[in-house]
Amino acid sequence: MPDIYVDPDAIPDEILDGMKESLERRAATPQQATALQSYLGDVDFPNGARVLDIGCGTGPQSRTIAAIPGVGEVVGVDQLEPFLERGRELAVDLRNVSFEQADARDLPFDDASFDVVVLHTLLTHVPGPEGVLSEVHRVLKAGGSVAIYDGDFTTMSVATGDDDPLQACIDAFVDDNVHDRWLVRRLPGMLREIGFDPAATRSHGHLDTDAPVLTLGWTLRGAYYLVAAGKIDQAAADALGAEAHRRIDGGTFYGYMNYVSMVARKT
Ligand SMILES: C[S@@+](CC[C@H](N)C(=O)[O-])C[C@H]1O[C@@H](n2cnc3c(N)ncnc32)[C@H](O)[C@@H]1O
């Protein structure tokens, strides 16, 4: 099955509702909040900066960026209107945040109209990431910055040994939820080709043990995908979920993925 985000109209409603909640829960974890603050610290926000957050989902990063002193305005863009509706509710008290539906590869904005563009876990989901980066280059002012944060999905694991059955759930999750698991490893070259000068690059390991918000969610969703693909039945998926919870209760759960951030300037 392809990445679920590639055909958003086909996402079942119950999955979409769960995704809205899980994006907010993910952003609220201390490790993810720290990673966001860490790479935003690499970005030069000019006074009154106009910022575009592409693939904003329900807008957790848009809200954080809007609170940075000196930031003038944040525009969040996503292909999924239900995510944006939730984003508008959550940002109702913020006067400098707005949300618009658009495809990242065809942005409805003028050339050179933003100081900073943020792509927070967007690029690995889009077929044709070069098209997104070309659009980012077009809408950025000269000297403006793009900040990219994404998973190195080749590192996603919940295995604690060879042939760990829970890893089958993670592999199914990556197959059905990520378009290009290798993308971040090719990003520096891609950025240079499009006309960016890559500057700060960081690695942000996410390790889940006792309260595994991210990796437990990925495991359970992977089990759902295995059932949907007819590879296992619901009883087997329930057993995999029970095994994940047994490990959490027993203090033996271990989930990991490395994220990478890159900030690059438009040359
Ligand atoms: C993993 S979510 C990240 C959402 C948010 N940045 C966060 O971290 O909570 C990826 C988002 O990218 C959006 N997306 C994927 N492909 C897109 C495209 N071609 N144009 C606009 N948005 C897209 C999805 O709808 C989804 O909201």
The ligand as a MOL file (V3000), in Angstrom:
LIG
                    3D

  0  0  0     0  0            999 V3000
M  V30 BEGIN CTAB
M  V30 COUNTS 27 29 0 0 0
M  V30 BEGIN ATOM
M  V30 1 C 3.1660 13.7340 9.2930 0
M  V30 2 S 2.0440 15.0170 9.0010 0 CHG=1
M  V30 3 C 2.8580 16.4030 9.7770 0
M  V30 4 C 1.9130 17.4730 10.2440 0
M  V30 5 C 2.5530 18.5390 11.1460 0
M  V30 6 N 3.6400 19.2390 10.4890 0
M  V30 7 C 3.0500 17.8960 12.4320 0
M  V30 8 O 4.2410 17.5570 12.5100 0
M  V30 9 O 2.2320 17.6900 13.3340 0 CHG=-1
M  V30 10 C 2.2950 15.3860 7.2780 0
M  V30 11 C 1.3230 16.4450 6.7720 0
M  V30 12 O 1.6790 16.7890 5.4440 0
M  V30 13 C 0.4760 16.9440 4.7000 0
M  V30 14 N 0.7810 16.7320 3.2810 0
M  V30 15 C 1.2360 15.6030 2.6830 0
M  V30 16 N 1.4000 15.8010 1.3700 0
M  V30 17 C 1.0510 17.0990 1.1220 0
M  V30 18 C 1.0250 17.9080 -0.0430 0
M  V30 19 N 1.3660 17.4210 -1.2450 0
M  V30 20 N 0.6270 19.1920 0.0760 0
M  V30 21 C 0.2520 19.7120 1.2910 0
M  V30 22 N 0.2670 18.9820 2.4340 0
M  V30 23 C 0.6510 17.6900 2.3430 0
M  V30 24 C -0.4520 15.8920 5.2730 0
M  V30 25 O -1.8040 16.1460 4.9670 0
M  V30 26 C -0.1180 15.9800 6.7470 0
M  V30 27 O -0.9090 16.9050 7.4200 0
M  V30 END ATOM
M  V30 BEGIN BOND
M  V30 1 1 1 2
M  V30 2 1 2 3
M  V30 3 1 2 10
M  V30 4 1 3 4
M  V30 5 1 4 5
M  V30 6 1 5 6
M  V30 7 1 5 7
M  V30 8 2 7 8
M  V30 9 1 7 9
M  V30 10 1 10 11
M  V30 11 1 11 12
M  V30 12 1 11 26
M  V30 13 1 12 13
M  V30 14 1 13 14
M  V30 15 1 13 24
M  V30 16 1 14 15
M  V30 17 1 14 23
M  V30 18 2 15 16
M  V30 19 1 16 17
M  V30 20 1 17 18
M  V30 21 2 17 23
M  V30 22 1 18 19
M  V30 23 2 18 20
M  V30 24 1 20 21
M  V30 25 2 21 22
M  V30 26 1 22 23
M  V30 27 1 24 25
M  V30 28 1 24 26
M  V30 29 1 26 27
M  V30 END BOND
M  V30 END CTAB
M  END
